Amino acid sequence: MATAQDRAQAPGSGLNDDIGEAKRLAMYRSQLRIREAEQRAYDLFLQNLVKGTSHLSLGQEAVASGFAEAMQKGDLSFCTYRGHAHTLARCVSVEKVLGELMQRDNGLMRGKGGSMHLTSEEHGVMGSYAIIGAHLPIACGAAWRAQYKGDKDVSVCFFGDGTTNIGAFHEALNFAAIWKLPVVFVCENNLYMEYTPIGDVTAVPHPAADRAGSYGLERIIIDGNDADVVYRTAQRAFSRARAGEGPSLIEALTYRHSGHSRADPAKYRPEGELEKWKQRDPIKIYRERLQQFGVSDKVIAEIDASVRQEVDDATETCKAAPMPPADILTTDVYADGGWAWRN
C-alpha cells in the first residue's frame, strides 16, 4: 500500500521542498478561490439568483487543486456533477462559473449547461457528468486517442466513492489496465454516497483502493485534505502515464462539509463528525503549511484579500449580465452545431 504521511513539520525540515514556494502559493490561492466561489454560489442561491440545485465541494478543495497544479497544458479533466472545484482549479474564471450557475449570457456555456455540466475545452475541462460512472469509459477513450496518436497528454477522471459500485468503474479499470492507457482515476472518498455511508454497502473498507489489485494496479490511499500530498501523488501518477506504464487508481480520503446537494441537510451524519473533519480543513492545513515554511502573514493576507475581491467583482458582473437570448436554445445540440438535420 502506498499511503502518504509526509506532512511538513517545521521550516527547513526538508519535507516537500521539491514543491517550492511559488507552487505552494498557487495551490493555496487555488484552494481559497474554490472555497470562496462555492460559498458565494450558496449565498446567491439563498438570494434566488442560482436556480435548481448544485453540489458543492466545500472541504474537498485540496484534491482539485493538487491535481490541477500537477497537470500540464493539454491534460484533460473529466468531472462529476460536483465539478465546480475542478473547473476552477483548471483556471476557468470565477465569473464564467458563477455566470453559468446564474444562467447568464456571460456564463461558461452562456447559461445553457448550469451547475452540473461545466465544460471548457480551452482549459482541458472535458465536461461534468451527472450520470454516475458515465465519464470513466469516456476518459478511457480520450486516453486511447493519446496513446494511438503518440500524444503525451494524460486524462484524469474524478469520481465519488459511490461510483466504485457501478459497473462502468470496473469496465473502465479493466480496459485501461489491459491497454496500459495514460489515464489516472481519482476517487474522492468523502465517506458518503448520496445519503448512504459507503461502508454500509461495500464489501471492502476502501472502495477504490481495495479493488485496485483486481486489475493489477497499485493500492494507493492518500490524505485528500493535504494539497502537498495530493500534488506529489499526482506527479508520480502522471509520470507513469506519460512513460507508457499505464493507469493509476488513487483513493483520496476527504470530507464534504455540506450535504450531497443543496437539498440535503445531511442529518444522517453522526453527531460531531463534521466538527472533527473541520479540524482538518484543507485550507486551514495549507495556511499553516505556508507559515511553517516561512511565508509571512502579510503575503497570506494579500492572497486572501485578492481572492475575495475577485469573487466580489465576478458576482457583481454576473448580477448585471443579461440572460441568454432565446435564439441560442437550439444551437450546440448536435455535432454540426445545430439541429435542423433532425427535422
Secondary structure, DSSP 8 states (H G I E B T S, - for coil): -EE------STTS-TTTTT-HHHHHHHHHHHHHHHHHHHHHHHHHHTT-S-S-----TT-HHHHHHHHHH--TT-EEEEES--HHHHHHTT--HHHHHHHHTT-TTSTTTTSS-GGG--BGGGTEEEEE-STTTHHHHHHHHHHHHHHHT----EEEEEEGGGGGSHHHHHHHHHHHHHT-SEEEEEEE-SBSSSSBGGGS-SSSSTTGGGGGGGT---EEEETT-HHHHHHHHHHHHHHHHTT---EEEEEE---SS-SSTT---TTS-TTHHHHHHTT-HHHHHHHHHHHTT--HHHHHHHHHHHHHHHHHHHHHHHHS----GGGTTSSSSTTSS-GGG-
